[in-house]
Amino acid sequence: MGWLHYESMMFSTEDRTLAHLEVALLQKLRRGECFFFRWRIAPENGSGRVALWCSPGIALRFRFGSAEPVEINKTWVEELIASSYSDGGMELSDEPFPPTRDAAAR
């Protein structure tokens, strides 16, 4: 289990999901792009949804539960980034398919 720290708030998610968010969010922020990032809260965690405004001036911190890196599914990262250009902003989605050795990169 990992944590995304957004200013004084903290959100937990699986390390695999967090690693993909880290790549997608950092690619957008390196370009100087501002956007909303949103996701749904699972019923077992109270339901609802969260939307965060992301801009280069906002402090983000990624804390992973494991020291082991995960293989990155480029397709998932591309889908996350593509969703950021929609009116609603980047939306956290499920991984489209497990990565293969050829499609994944660290």
Buried (B, 14 or more C-beta within 10 A) or exposed (E): EBBBEBEEEEBEBEBBBBBBBBBBBEBBBEEEBBBBBBBEEEEEEEEEEEEBEBEEEEEBEBEBEEEEEBBBBBBBBEBBBEBBEEEEBBBBEEEEEEBEEEEBEE
